[in-house]
Amino acid sequence: MKRVVIAGAGPAGSAAAMTLAGRSGVECIVLDRRPFPRTKVCGSGLSPWTLTLLDRMGVGEKVRAKAFRIDGALIAGTTGDGLVLRGDHETAILLREVFDELLVHEAVARGASFREGVRVNSIARVDGRVVGVETDQGAIEADAVIDASGATGNLTPADRGGATLHTIMGWYEGVEGVSDVVEVYFDASLKPHYGWVFPESTSRVNIGLCFFAKSPGPNARERFESFLERRLGQRMRHASRIGNLVGHPVHVGAWPTALVSPGVLVAGEAARLADYATAEGIYHALLSGLSAGEVLGEVLASGQEPDEAHLSRYTSLVRRRLGLRLVGGRALTGILNGPVLDFALRFGTNFASRKILSRLFAGLYHG
């Protein structure tokens, strides 16, 4: 029996576990430093391609049963009220603490083990070969490790390029004008990134910002408060915040690199696989986790050593499946930093402009 330890029970780790758990001769242990359910700083949007992938994973209907359906997107530039787009793209919002718990429980149902409240401190090697992990609760033997430890993990430090976005968000009830439409504001203070209002139900929304920090400049809380006053104004007069504001880094990448070392695969945000422009990470995490589980499962089942040569197909898979998205996200960042979006929104009643905007923001809504 071969043992795989997965560090991190987010979408990447759970997707890998769901793939590996069905392999005969493979024991899969998922570890996460936080007890579940746990709060996650994320807009919690599930794009059309994410929902399609969840269907392939066999959990699409379970997710939809808990999610809030989205039927449109309001896109606003640096000025004006924005333009509402509608179409036929299936999209939903599901609070990450619910989504992540659903996925890891599915992995357990398929045969994986899950230990929560366990922090993985390092990967143990003998003569360059992985023999396990060191945790805050002792050592665990393993034949291979999947690092899905997220943006704050440091199990597999490497130069993967990319950049780090900053996010801050909070949850609110009583915001006026909330419906089944997500709102995205490419505010001048945040460009090329944005602020958002994402409904999680008919009464509750999450509001947040993602941005490149500039020094000197306002801190995250100052940016957030200024955004609320400037873009939402009177809509917040009867709103109440649920809990504290929370923040988290998002590691974005322009090209998948440094994904493999002997006995180790890196997936999700630990590999800087979030989108440069949109900060979307759920789809990238799921797909990279599935790919990691697929490749590692095949290597172990065939009796091969999980060395770098045998695991290298993982890098090829991720580049084929996600490379164009990451490159496109990097290019889109440059576009959004200029006046193109404001120009297109100004002529939003024009058929061609609406078509371009609908295609550009297809991941945000369905009709």
C-alpha positions in Angstrom: 0.0 0.0 0.0 1.3 3.4 -1.0 0.5 6.4 1.1 -0.1 10.0 -0.2 -0.4 12.9 2.2 -2.2 16.0 0.8 -1.4 19.2 2.7 -4.5 21.4 2.5 -8.2 20.6 2.2 -9.3 23.4 -0.1 -10.6 22.7 -3.6 -7.2 21.6 -4.9 -6.5 19.2 -2.0 -10.0 17.7 -2.0 -10.0 17.3 -5.8 -6.7 15.4 -5.6 -8.1 13.3 -2.8 -11.3 12.5 -4.7 -9.2 11.3 -7.6 -6.7 9.2 -5.5 -9.2 7.7 -3.1 -10.6 5.4 -5.7 -7.2 3.9 -6.5 -6.6 0.5 -5.2 -3.3 0.2 -3.4 -3.2 3.9 -2.5 -4.0 5.4 0.9 -4.8 9.0 0.9 -4.6 11.3 3.9 -5.8 14.9 3.8 -4.5 17.3 6.4 -5.6 20.9 7.1 -4.4 23.3 9.7 -7.9 24.6 10.4 -10.9 22.9 11.8 -13.8 22.7 9.4 -16.0 24.5 8.6 -13.7 27.5 8.4 -14.1 31.0 7.0 -12.3 31.6 3.7 -11.7 35.0 2.2 -13.2 34.6 -1.3 -16.1 36.0 -3.4 -17.2 32.4 -3.6 -18.3 32.7 -7.2 -18.6 29.4 -9.2 -18.1 30.1 -12.9 -19.7 28.1 -15.7 -16.5 26.1 -16.3 -16.3 25.4 -12.6 -19.8 24.0 -12.5 -19.2 21.9 -15.5 -16.0 20.5 -13.9 -18.0 19.8 -10.7 -20.4 17.8 -12.8 -17.6 15.7 -14.1 -16.4 15.2 -10.6 -19.9 13.9 -9.6 -20.7 16.7 -7.1 -22.4 19.3 -9.4 -25.9 18.7 -8.2 -24.9 18.7 -4.5 -23.2 22.0 -5.0 -26.2 23.5 -6.9 -28.6 22.4 -4.1 -26.7 24.7 -1.6 -25.7 27.5 -4.0 -27.4 30.8 -4.9 -28.1 31.1 -8.6 -26.8 34.2 -10.4 -28.8 35.6 -13.4 -26.8 38.6 -14.4 -23.8 40.8 -13.8 -23.5 44.6 -13.4 -20.1 45.7 -14.8 -19.0 49.3 -13.9 -15.9 51.2 -15.0 -14.3 54.1 -13.3 -17.4 56.3 -13.8 -21.1 55.8 -14.3 -23.5 53.3 -13.0 -22.4 50.4 -15.1 -24.1 48.0 -17.5 -26.2 44.9 -16.6 -25.4 41.8 -18.8 -27.5 38.7 -19.0 -26.9 35.5 -21.0 -27.0 31.7 -20.9 -23.9 31.0 -18.7 -24.6 29.0 -15.6 -23.1 30.7 -12.5 -23.7 30.5 -8.8 -22.4 31.7 -5.4 -21.7 29.3 -2.6 -20.0 30.4 0.7 -16.5 28.8 0.7 -16.9 27.4 4.2 -19.8 25.3 2.8 -18.2 24.5 -0.5 -14.9 23.4 0.9 -16.6 21.2 3.6 -18.8 19.6 1.0 -15.8 18.7 -1.2 -13.6 17.3 1.6 -16.6 15.2 2.9 -17.0 13.8 -0.6 -13.4 12.9 -0.6 -13.8 11.0 2.7 -17.0 9.3 1.4 -14.8 8.0 -1.5 -12.2 6.6 0.8 -9.8 9.3 1.8 -8.9 10.1 5.4 -9.2 13.7 6.7 -7.5 15.1 9.8 -8.3 18.7 10.6 -6.5 21.0 12.9 -3.1 19.5 11.8 -0.4 21.8 10.4 2.1 20.4 8.0 5.4 22.0 8.9 7.8 20.4 6.4 8.3 17.5 4.0 10.7 14.8 5.3 13.2 13.3 2.9 16.0 10.7 3.1 18.6 10.8 0.4 16.3 13.1 -1.6 13.4 10.7 -1.4 10.1 11.7 0.3 9.5 9.6 3.4 6.7 11.6 5.0 5.7 15.0 6.5 6.5 16.6 9.8 3.4 18.1 11.5 2.7 20.0 14.7 1.3 16.7 16.0 4.2 14.5 14.9 5.5 12.7 11.8 3.4 10.9 9.3 5.0 8.5 6.8 4.2 8.9 3.1 5.5 7.9 -0.3 4.5 11.1 -1.9 3.0 14.5 -1.0 0.7 16.9 -2.8 1.1 20.5 -1.6 -2.3 22.2 -1.8 -1.5 24.4 1.2 -2.8 27.6 -0.5 -1.4 31.1 -0.7 0.0 31.1 2.9 1.7 27.7 2.6 5.5 27.5 2.4 6.1 23.8 2.0 7.5 24.1 -1.5 9.1 27.5 -1.9 10.3 28.2 -5.4 10.5 31.0 -7.9 7.1 30.7 -9.8 6.9 34.2 -11.0 3.6 36.0 -10.9 2.5 38.5 -8.3 0.5 38.8 -5.1 -2.9 40.5 -5.0 -4.4 41.8 -1.7 -8.0 41.2 -0.8 -10.3 42.5 1.9 -13.9 41.6 2.3 -16.9 41.5 4.7 -20.4 40.0 4.8 -23.5 42.3 5.1 -27.2 42.1 5.4 -29.6 44.9 4.5 -27.7 46.3 1.5 -30.3 48.0 -0.8 -30.8 47.0 -4.4 -29.4 43.5 -4.1 -30.8 40.9 -6.4 -29.6 37.8 -8.4 -27.0 40.0 -10.1 -23.3 40.1 -9.1 -21.8 43.6 -9.2 -18.2 44.3 -10.3 -16.7 47.8 -10.1 -13.4 48.5 -11.9 -12.9 51.5 -9.7 -10.1 53.9 -10.6 -8.4 53.3 -7.2 -8.3 49.6 -7.8 -7.5 49.2 -11.5 -6.7 46.9 -13.1 -8.6 45.0 -10.4 -12.0 45.6 -8.9 -14.4 45.7 -6.0 -17.4 43.4 -5.9 -20.8 42.8 -4.4 -21.8 39.1 -4.6 -25.2 37.9 -3.3 -25.1 34.7 -1.3 -28.9 34.8 -0.7 -31.7 37.2 -1.1 -30.6 39.0 2.0 -26.9 38.5 2.5 -24.0 39.6 0.3 -20.2 39.5 0.5 -18.5 42.8 -0.5 -14.8 42.9 -1.2 -11.8 44.3 -3.1 -8.8 42.9 -4.8 -5.9 45.1 -5.8 -2.1 45.4 -6.2 -0.9 47.3 -3.1 1.0 50.5 -3.9 3.4 52.0 -1.4 2.9 54.6 -0.2 -0.9 54.5 -0.3 -4.0 53.8 1.7 -4.2 50.5 3.6 -6.7 47.8 2.8 -9.3 49.0 5.4 -9.0 52.6 4.2 -9.5 51.4 0.6 -12.5 49.4 1.6 -14.3 52.1 3.5 -13.6 54.6 0.7 -15.0 52.1 -1.9 -18.2 51.6 0.1 -18.8 55.3 0.4 -17.9 56.1 -3.2 -19.6 53.2 -5.1 -22.4 52.0 -2.8 -23.2 55.2 -0.9 -26.9 55.3 0.2 -27.4 51.6 -0.4 -25.4 50.9 2.8 -27.5 53.2 5.1 -29.5 50.3 6.6 -26.9 47.6 6.1 -25.2 45.7 9.0 -22.0 43.9 8.8 -21.7 40.3 9.9 -18.5 39.7 11.8 -15.2 41.4 11.0 -13.5 42.4 7.8 -11.1 39.8 6.7 -8.1 39.8 4.3 -6.0 37.3 2.5 -3.3 37.3 -0.2 -4.0 35.8 -3.6 -1.0 34.5 -5.5 -1.6 34.9 -9.2 0.6 33.5 -12.0 1.3 34.1 -15.7 2.6 30.5 -16.5 2.6 27.2 -14.5 6.2 26.5 -13.4 8.0 24.7 -10.6 5.1 22.3 -10.1 7.1 19.1 -9.5 10.0 17.9 -7.4 10.9 14.3 -6.4 7.9 12.8 -4.7 6.0 16.1 -4.6 3.3 17.8 -6.7 2.1 21.4 -6.1 -1.5 22.4 -6.9 -3.8 25.3 -6.6 -2.7 28.6 -5.2 0.4 27.1 -3.6 1.6 26.9 -7.2 0.4 30.4 -8.0 -2.3 29.2 -10.3 -4.9 31.9 -9.7 -5.9 34.2 -12.6 -3.9 37.4 -12.9 -6.9 39.6 -13.9 -9.9 38.1 -12.1 -8.1 36.4 -9.2 -10.3 33.3 -9.9 -8.7 30.4 -8.2 -11.4 27.8 -7.6 -11.5 26.4 -11.1 -7.7 26.4 -11.4 -7.4 24.7 -8.0 -9.9 22.0 -8.8 -8.4 21.3 -12.2 -4.8 21.2 -10.9 -5.8 19.0 -8.0 -7.5 16.6 -10.3 -4.5 16.5 -12.5 -2.2 15.9 -9.6 -4.3 13.0 -8.4 -4.5 11.6 -11.8 -0.8 11.6 -12.5 0.4 10.5 -9.1 -2.2 7.8 -9.0 -1.0 6.4 -12.3 2.6 6.5 -11.2 2.0 4.7 -7.9 -0.4 2.1 -9.4 2.2 1.2 -12.0 4.8 0.6 -9.3 7.0 3.4 -10.6 9.1 5.6 -8.3 7.4 9.0 -7.9 10.5 10.8 -9.0 10.6 14.0 -11.0 10.9 12.3 -14.3 7.8 10.1 -13.7 5.8 13.0 -12.3 6.7 15.5 -15.0 3.5 14.7 -17.0 1.7 16.7 -14.3 3.4 19.9 -15.5 2.5 19.2 -19.1 -1.2 18.5 -18.1 -1.5 21.7 -16.1 0.1 23.8 -18.9 -2.2 22.3 -21.4 -5.3 22.7 -19.3 -4.6 26.1 -17.6 -1.7 27.7 -19.5 -3.8 29.7 -21.9 -6.1 30.9 -19.2 -3.2 32.2 -17.2 -1.6 33.9 -20.1 -4.9 35.4 -21.1 -5.5 36.7 -17.6 -2.1 38.4 -17.7 -2.9 40.0 -21.0 -6.4 41.1 -19.8 -4.8 42.9 -16.8 -3.0 45.1 -19.3 -6.3 45.8 -21.1 -8.2 46.6 -17.9 -5.5 49.0 -16.8 -6.3 51.2 -19.8 -9.4 53.0 -21.1 -10.8 50.1 -23.1 -13.4 49.0 -20.6 -14.7 52.5 -19.9 -15.0 53.1 -23.7 -16.9 49.8 -24.2 -19.3 50.6 -21.3 -19.9 54.1 -22.7 -21.2 52.5 -25.9 -22.9 49.6 -24.1 -26.1 50.0 -26.0 -24.2 49.2 -29.2 -24.6 45.5 -30.2 -20.9 45.0 -30.8 -19.9 46.5 -27.5 -22.4 44.4 -25.6 -21.2 41.3 -27.4 -17.6 42.0 -26.4 -18.5 42.7 -22.8 -20.7 39.6 -22.6 -17.8 37.5 -23.9 -15.3 39.1 -21.6 -17.4 38.7 -18.5 -19.1 35.4 -19.4 -17.9 33.8 -16.2 -20.0 36.1 -13.9 -23.6 35.3 -14.8 -26.1 33.1 -16.5 -29.7 33.8 -17.8 
